[in-house]
Amino acid sequence: MDRKECRRALAVCLLLGFGTLALYFPAFHFGFVNYDDPDYVVANSHINRGVSLAGLAWAFQAGYAGNWHPLTWWSHALDCQFYGLNAGGHHATNVLLHGINAVLLFLVLRRMTGAFWRSATVAALFAWHPLRVESVAWISERKDVLCGLWWMLALWAWARYAQYNSSKSKLFYAAANLFFALGLMSKPMVVTLPLVLLLLDWWPLRRFRAGGGAGLPVGALLLEKAPFFLLAAGASVLTLLAQSRGGALSSLQRDPLPIRILNALLCYPRYVEKWVWPSGLSVIYPLDYSVTVREVALAVVFLGAVSGAGILVRRTMPYWLTGWLWFVVMLVPVIGLVQVGGQAMADRYTYLPSIGIDILVCWAVCHLTRRWRWQRPLLAVAALAALAECLVATRSQLSCWKDTGALFQRALAVDPDNRVARVNYGGWLRDQGQLEQALLQCQQAVRVDPGYAEGYRCMAGVLFLQGVEHPAAAAKCYRQAQIQLELGLAFNPMDPDLHHLLGTSLALQQNFAAAEKQFAAAVRLAPSDLPAYYDLGQAMTAQHKTADAIALYHAILRLHPDAADALDNLAWIAATDPNPRFRNGAQAMQLAVRACQLTHTNDGLKIATLAAACAEAGRFEQALAWAGKGRQVAQANGQPDVAARLLEFQNLFQARRPFREEPSDADSVQGVSPASPP
């Protein structure tokens, strides 16, 4: 490559990189959204404390949030190490990775095809198309831009491998496998890479043997992809395990196979439509069961026509088949045949697949206009106009991601019957303190879909908060929550969360026997739901079934030795139970110390338990010190009720009197009852 060509390539790289940074610069001032971001970063204690050996090991466990992508977890932890929970830094990382991906795509396509401006146009479309906004502006979609980085590097290494006939080719072959493995550890959607490599071998690398000419036979090309297929198979198994353990996989009873196939057929033309005319973009497109014969017929005709055209022109326009099948094949893992979640499709799923459409269109337009007299200037003007439109539309779509409210308001503007958007918007209104409006959104969601469990969950949470804010109407709120949850369970009898929340509403009405049954049902349906175990134990304690509660907490600890809440609850019983048979100060201290260690001595309630344990053991000076420490922590964490309780503890301990539960008390936040002096 001569110096002029190098300067031209550098200019394009700078334009792609800095243009992408400028386009997405507003995202640097956006916050987290309450849609996956809490699970991924904000409330994920394995991640939000930054990099740690324990966190790195945890990242390899399959199941959390229904995903297996350890490198993505590591990248989030690294961001927390540098930026803490300053969302702007996390957004900056996403934008930076996306810009790098655009530059790499240009360089890879240019190396493979030798077509400078077509490669640049494809890279610009990839970087600046509105469909990219979800992958870039959503912090939880780090997996898209991160796996995109390894994808581009794998393609680069493969291109170098295919073009070398020396010992260097082995190094590039190994590098391609390594980058593929890293991509799978970032987002397993890239499992289709070996198939895409075969497509690239067809065109533009032209490694398929045609007649008696140069190239490799199909068998040899398949054999050299064997390590890639093995890696893909392993990642697929881990992903299915993670999604199954995380409860993300939808059953065939809920979403029958015919519905899945029809949805898959419809999604391909819908994705192409959004590529051509990106209007009505939304963070969630709920699965729609009302499919017409006309829609299916048009989808089949479209797929058949485009695929058939690719086969017919495979010799004169080989890029058609490569680009189209790149798009089709890459979408297979997320097209809905294995249904994960309740969405029919998602903008983020097009992050890498849409490159195939970009290639097909850019090369086809150049080919079909090759006889035009003014082809170059006309195509340049057309490309600039298309990219300008993309820039305007992308900046507009980006504004929807500034906060949770704007995101779901946009989704509801696109589809007022979007039940998922209704509930998430209601959750945002709840967090803003607008409880009446939040309740209205939840009611509209279940009106649209009476069987939508999440609508009843959100409604119950709002009613619980209304009960706290308006004590005079609390009983009415809790009763209303009970009615709604029972209605939700009529549609979803096997939903553990609804059983758990119904138990909570019953416990708030002091109906602990009925609450115990609901908590037990939640535990039976979701054996890994530790909060349900804890609430079951509290319900037992409230009914004076202390021995049963102790046995339950010990059972939890046998399965989860570091379950801080189980340790804390056992310590509380051993320190404060009115029955001396269950009290043991020394044991209470041991349990409470461990619970505080596991929570980094940053939980006011657990420090309160340790203070009570010290008092039960007769160590009142330590009890006073821990009560003071607990007050500071509670005040810093915005827990005024806990701080007030600890002040009462201090008054008791100064009089050298331990704390005792009243026989009717259910937990540590109930009334303080001084015991007789020892």
Buried (B, 14 or more C-beta within 10 A) or exposed (E): EEEEEEEBBEEBBEBBBEBBBEBBBBBBEBBBBBBBBBBBBBEBEBBBBBBEEEBBEBBEEBBBBBBBBBBBBBBBBBBBBEBEEBBEBBBBBBBBBBBBBBBBBBBBBBBBBEBBBBBBBBBBBBBBBBBBBBBBBBBBBBBBBBBBBBBBBBBBBBBBBBBBEEEEBEBBBEBBBBBBBBBBBBBBBBBBBBBBBBBBBBBBBBBBBEEEEEBBEEEEBEEBBEBBBEBBEBBBEBBBEBBEBBEBBBEEEEBEEEBBBBBBBBBBBBBBEBBEEBEEBBBBBBBEEEBEEEBBEBBEEBBEEBBEBBEEBBEEBBBBBBBBBBBBBBBBBBBBEBBBBBBBBBBBBBBBBBBBBBBBBBBBBBEEBEEEEEBEEEBEEEBEEBBEBBBEBBBEBBBBBBBBBBBBBBBBEBBEBBBBBBBBBBBBBBEEEBBEBBBBBBBBBBEBBEEBBBBBBBBBBBBBBBBEEEEEEBEEBBBBBBEBBEBBBEBBEEBBBBBBBBBBBBBBBEBBEBBBBBBBBBBEBBEBBBEBBBBBBBBBBBBBBBEBBBEBBEEBBEEBEEBBBBBBBBBBBBBBBBEEEBBBBEBBBBBBBBBBEBBEBEBBBBBBBBBBBBBBBEBBEBBBBBBBBBBEBBBEBEBEEBBEBBBBBBEBBEEBBBBBBEEEBBBBEEEBBEBEEE
